[in-house]
Amino acid sequence: AVARTDAQLIERLRTLKGTREEVIANDELMQMMLPILRADFLLCGSFVYGVREPLHIPIHVFGGKQDSVSVEELLDWQEDAATGFSLDMFEGHHFYLVDEQAQLLRHLRRYAEQHLTRWRNSAARHLTRAAG
């Protein structure tokens, strides 16, 4: 549900744990940002999943262990992955990536290297077949 009042929206920001309290306490800044944030929440809240052809690329999902988005909800991304799916959970809430940035970047690099190696090996096999 989208926050109806400014106070509800500010409380939602607090529960997500991604906005510093000094930012929330700045009335002038919040009056400028609340319409933008409200529009963002409305857009995200209006998304309706539609069944579609799975993607022919691996999907890797990251999540925060204390986030309101559950592991089960994140696992739903498997339905959209035709060629591989994986999930990593980090300590933290919705904005876990702020506190876990170094660990997240290590994971991203490892997955990128794995997929690049797989792609190179596949491309080399196709070239060998084409030449043979």
N, C-alpha and C positions, 0 to 999 in steps of 0.2 A: 504494500500500500504506500502511496506517495504521501508525504507529509503535507497536510493542508495549511498549517500555519508556519510562520517563520520559526517559532519556538520548537515545533515538531521537527522541522528540517534541521535545525541546529542540534537537536538531541540526536537525530539520526547520524549527523556528522560525528558526534562524540562517540556513538556506539561503533562506528567504523574504525575509530582510533587512527585516523590519518591526517587529522587537522589539529595543529597545536592549539592549546587553550588561549594563548596570546593572540592568535589569529581570530578565534571565535569572539574574544573579548573586544576586538576592534570593531565598533559599531559601524563606522564609515565604510570599512572594507567589506564587512558582512552585507551591508545594504547594497553594495555594488555586486557582490558575488552571489547572493541568494537567488536572484532570478535566473542566473546562469546554471547554478547547481540544481535548482528546481526543474529547469528544462532538461538537464542531463538525467535526473532521476526519472522524469516522465518518459523520456525516450527509452531508457533502459527497461522501465516497467511496462512499456507497451509492446515489447518484443514478443512475438508469438512464433514458437518453433513450428516449422513445417517439415514433414518428411521429404527428404531429397536424396539424391544419389550420394553415396559416401565419397569422401575426398580420396583421391589416389595418391596421397602423401601421408606420412606418419603424423600423428597428432600427439603432442606432448602437453600435458596440462600441469600447471602448478597451482597450489592452494595453500591457504593458511589454516593451521590446525584449529585455531580458535575463531575462525571466520564463521559467519552465519550461513555461508554456502557450504553445504555438507559434502562429505566424500562421495556419497551416493549421487548427488547432483553432478559433481565433477566427473564421475564415472560414466554418466550419460553421454559424454563426448565420444565414447567408444562407438556409438551408433554411426558417427560421422567419419570414422577412420577405416578405410578399406585395407590399408597396408601397414598398420601398426599403431599401437596406442600405449602410452605410458603416463604415469602420474607420480608426481613428487609433492609431498606435503612438508611445509616449513612451519616452524614455531611462529605464532603470531596471528593477527586478525586479518582483516581485508587488505591492509597495506603492509603485509609481512615483508614485501620486497624492499621496503625502506630499511628495515633493520637487518634483513638477511641478504643484502645486496651482493656481498662477496660470494656467499654460498650459491645464490641464484646464478650469478655469472659463471661460476665453475660448472654448474649443471648445464647451462646453455652451451658453453664451449664444448663440453663432453658430448652432448647430443649432436651438436653441429658437426663435430669431427666424425662421429659415428655415421651420420647420414651422408656426409661428403665422401667418406671412404667407401660406403656401400654404393653410392652413385658412381664413383670412379671405377670401381670393380665392375659394375654393370655396364658402363660405357666401354670399358676395355673388352669385355666379353662380346659385346655387339660389334665392335670394330674387328675383332679376331674372326668372328663368323662371317662378316661381310667380306673380309680379305681372303678367306679360305674358300 
